[in-house]
Amino acid sequence: MPSKRTIDSSVLNEPQSSADLVSTSEVCTDLFDKDEFVRRNLGDLELSRDVATVFISCAPEYIESIRTALTALNADELRKAAHKLKGAAANLALSQLSKLAHTIETYAKDGELNNCVDLLPELEQKLAQAVEVMNNLIIKPQGRVHQ
């Protein structure tokens, strides 16, 4: 049964800065399995860079669609947005991010939007870390950096 408490909209209105989201400059390598990611791209590092670049460029859209659905209290749109992020993260060997998006997707399916709000800061942090890790391990070696 859906939770009855009120959603704290302050969490939804102000995205955290990337400085707040990534607590250390140290790369969190357990977040991203580079070898698995490159393997999924047929061992092609250039293709892997291109795929990572697309994911990084879409990262703000993933969070924005989740925020928009939460602000509108639209569980179905939230479920769809979390599902999209879950799949993208899984395809890029970002297992922690994928699992967290799956949890949000499940909560949204069950109408537990308050639980989704509670997980939003962690989701933003994991996504920011994923972008940093992919930049450091895949993109930067080529000299391209995306945010």
N, C-alpha and C positions, 0 to 999 in steps of 0.2 A: 504494500500500500504506500502511495507517495507520502513523503514527509510533509508535515503541515507548517514547518517554520518558514519564515519570510526569507527570501533571497536578499543577501546584502549586495545591492547593486554597485557599491563602490568598488568591489572586486572586478566588476565587469566594465566599468567606465574608463579605467586608466591602465593601459598595458604597461607592464614593467619595462624599464629601460634595459637595453642589453647589458649594460654594466651591472645592473641588479640581478639579471638572470644568470649570468655566468660568473660564479663567485671566484673563480681562479683562472689564471691564464694557462694552467696546466690542462692538457687535453685529456678528456675522460675516455680512454680507449676501450673500456668495457661497455660503453654505450654503442659502439659501432664496430662491426666485424668487417674490417677492410678486405681481408682475404676472401671471405664469403661473398661480399659485394662484387669484387672484381671477378670472381668465379662465375657469378650469375650473369655477368656481362661478357661471358665467353673468354675471360682472361684478357680482355681488351681494355687497357688502362685509359685510352683516349675516350672510348665509349663510356666507361665508368665516369670520367670527368664530365662528359656531356650530360649524363643522367643526373649526377650530383648537382650540376649547375641548374638544371630544370627544377629539381626538388628544392634547392635553396631559394630560387626565385619565386617558388609557390608558397614558401613557408609563411609569409605574412597573410596570405589568403586563407590558409588552413586555420590559423588562429582567429582571424577576423570572422570567418563563417561560424566558428564555434561561439565566439562572443555574441554575434548577432542573434544566433538562435537562442542562446541563454537569455539575452536581454529581452527577447520577444516571448520568452517562456515557451518556445516551440520545441517540444521534445522530439518530434519526428525529424525536423530539420537538424537538430543537434545530433541525433543518432546518425543521420546521413553524413554530416560533416565529420564526425568522429570516425565513422567507418572509412571515409575517404582518406583521412590522415593515417588511420591504422594500416590500411593496405599499402599506401605509399611508403610508410616507415618500414613495414615488413619486407617490401620489395628491395629496400635499400639496406637491409641487414641492420636496422636500428631497432633491435628487439625491445629495449626498455620503453622507447617512445611508442612502439606499436602496442605493447601490453597496456600502457597507460591509456592510450586512445581507445583500446578495446574495453577497458573498464568504464570509461566515460560513455561509450556507445551502449554498453549494457545498462548502466544507470539510466540513460536517456530512454531506452526501450521500456524500462520499468517505471518511468515517470519520476525518477528520483533526481530532480534537477538540482536540489540543494547539494547533493553529493558531487554533482558535476562542478558546481561553483567552487566547492572546497578543493577540487583537484585542478582547477584552472591554473593557479600559480605554478604548480609542479609541472603541468603540461607545458606551459610557456618556458619554464626553465629547461626542461628536457629538449624541447625543440631548439632553443637557443644553443644548447650544448651540442646538439646534433649538427647544427649549421657550423659551429666552430670546429668540431671534429672533422667534418667533411672538408672544410676549407683547409685545415692543417694537414690532413692525410691524403687528400685527393686533388684539391684545386691548387693550393699554394705551390706544390712542387713544379707546376707549369707556369707559375707567375700570375695566375688569375685569382682574384679574391672577390667573393660576393657576399653581400649582407642582406 
